[in-house]
């Protein structure tokens, strides 16, 4: 998986590939390295193909970390396959999906 971080008015984390058991530790580590100095963190799924249960766990941990700092997390550009995973698992009600 490729991870790119952009900082402008917000922090944007662009993901490309698959968020699964193998790659979710990369995302977790990358988020830990980012100084959350903006009010909004966007994780952009435009080029993300798949998310597994391990990926969901990391997303939940990221949400708790960011919101624990008084910031907001949004997930953008979710494809149909990942949206279905969010619906089935109930994450559609947990994550702020735009």
Secondary structure as GFF3:
##gff-version 3
##sequence-region A 1 98
A	DSSP	beta_strand	2	7	.	.	.	ID=ss1
A	DSSP	beta_strand	11	19	.	.	.	ID=ss2
A	DSSP	alpha_helix	24	33	.	.	.	ID=ss3
A	DSSP	beta_strand	40	51	.	.	.	ID=ss4
A	DSSP	alpha_helix	53	68	.	.	.	ID=ss5
A	DSSP	beta_strand	72	76	.	.	.	ID=ss6
A	DSSP	alpha_helix	80	89	.	.	.	ID=ss7
A	DSSP	three_ten_helix	91	93	.	.	.	ID=ss8
###
